[in-house]
């Protein structure tokens, strides 16, 4: 499993020539299909520099590069438009079904072999992220995925709070262990 934001800046490489084709500047997901659709890439040129690589045409997502077998599979910017306008809900609000806002989607966890979204990283804002960290929501916990808002069951508020409390307990316990070890 991998976070989508980790792909930003990753090289796109031709596996037969070793040529760098460009680098990932955005990752596009389909909220309807719950999967990774492709990558917006930039080849370093100002004019016609952005292009689109469908996920299905990537032969491998490696640790440091995405490999392709045929450069002709990369779509021009005009062909990319249909993907980038319709899809993705990065920064969508996450709300309970009773209307309580829990945060915003900041990242996706996905299976790099098949491109399916497995979970969503939620931010409660900069201060909350620093103080408590971010939370994860499993794909199975979604009720509705709208264009601007994702609805989750009411119990998710308590589940996320429990997750934060458990993380704080672990941090305090580890801190206490290291203090005890020093004495």
N, C-alpha and C positions, 0 to 999 in steps of 0.2 A: 504494500500500500504506500501511496505517496501523496504529499501535499501538492496541489496545483501551483501554488506560488513558488515552489522550489524549482519549477521549470523555467521561470522567467530568466532570461539571459543565457539559457542553455543553447549550445551550438546545434545546428541542423547539418548533418554530414552525409555526403554521398558515400555509401559503403563500398562502392566499386572503384571510385577515383580518389577517395580520401579528401575530396574538396569540401571546404566549408561553404555551405549554401547561404547561410544566414544565421540569425539567432531568434529565439522565441521572445516576443514582446507582449504576447497575451495568450491565454488559454481559453478556449470557447467551449462551454458546456450547454447541453440541452436540458432545460428544467423539465420539459415534457417527457423526454425519453430517459432522463436520469443518467446521462452518460457524457463522456468527453467527446466533442465533435471534431475538434482540430486545434491547430495552432496558428496564430497570426505571427508571421515571421518578417524580419527586416533584413535586407541584404547589404545594408550600409550605403546604398545609393539614395539620394534625396528624391529623385523622380522615379515613380513606380517602385519604390523601395519596399513597400509592404505587400506581402503576399499571404496566401493561406495554404496550409498543409492539412488535408483531412486526416484525422486520427487513423482511419483505416489504411492510409498509404504510408504510415510510419512502420518500418519493419521491426524496429526495436527502440524502446525508451531505456537508454542506459543510464549509468550513474552521472556521466558528464556530458552526454550528447544524445540527440535523437537521430537515429539512422534511417536513411531512405535508400531505395534501390533505383529510383528513376526520377530525375529532376523534372521531367515533363508532368509529373503528378501534382506539382505545386501550381496552385491556381492564382490567377492575377487578382489584383485588388478589386476589380469590378465583380468578379465571380464570388469573392469573399463576402460582399455586402449582404447577401441573403442569409449567411450564417451569423454574422456579428450583430445585426440589428434585432433578430428575433430571439436569440438565445442568451442564456446566462443570467443568473440572479445574484451575482456577487454584489454585496452591499445591500441586499434586500433586507427589510425588517423581518424579525422573527417575533411572532406574537402568539400568545395562548389563544385558544378558541373563545375565551371570555374577554379578550381584548387587552391583556397586559403585555407590554413590549418587553422582550427579554434581551434584545440586542440586534446585531446585524451580522449577516453572513460575511466572513472575511476570507475564508479559504474552503477548499474542498479536499476531502480525502478520496482518492480514487484508486481502483485496481488498474495498474499500468499495463496489464496483459490484455484486458478486454475493455477498459475505459469506463467501467461502471462506477458511478458515484456511490461511495459506501458511507460517507458521513460529511458533516458540515462543521467548520470551526466558527464559533460565534464570539463576537466581541461585544462587550458591554460598554465600550468607550475606553479611551486611553487610561484614565485613572483606574478604572476597574481592572483593565488588563494588567496594569503594573501591580496593583494590590492583590488581585486574586487569580490572575491568569485568564486564559480563554477556556471556553467550554466546547465540548463536542456534542453534536446531535446525530444520532444514527439515522440513516435514510428511512428506516422503518417507523420512525417517530413522527413523520410528517403527515399532516392531514390534508392540507391544501397547499399547492405551490402556485401562487399568483404572480403576476408580473413584478409587483413591487413588494409583496409581503408573503411570507410563508407562515402558515398556521400550524401550531403543534397542540397536542392535548394539554389541558390545564395541569396535569400531573408533572409536566416537564419543568415547570417553575421549581417545584420542590426537588425534583431529581437533579437539576442543575445546581441548586443550592447545596444539596447533600454532597455533590461532587466537589464543590469549592471547600466545604467544611472538611471533607476527607483529605484533600490536598493540604490544607492548613495544618491538620493534625500530623500528617506525615512530615511536613517541613519542621514543625516544632519537635517532633520525636527525633528526627535526624539531628537537629540543632542540639537537643539535649544529650544525645549519644556522644556527639563530638565534644561537648563541654565536659561530660563525665570522663571521656577518654583522656582529656588533657589534664585532669586532676590526679 
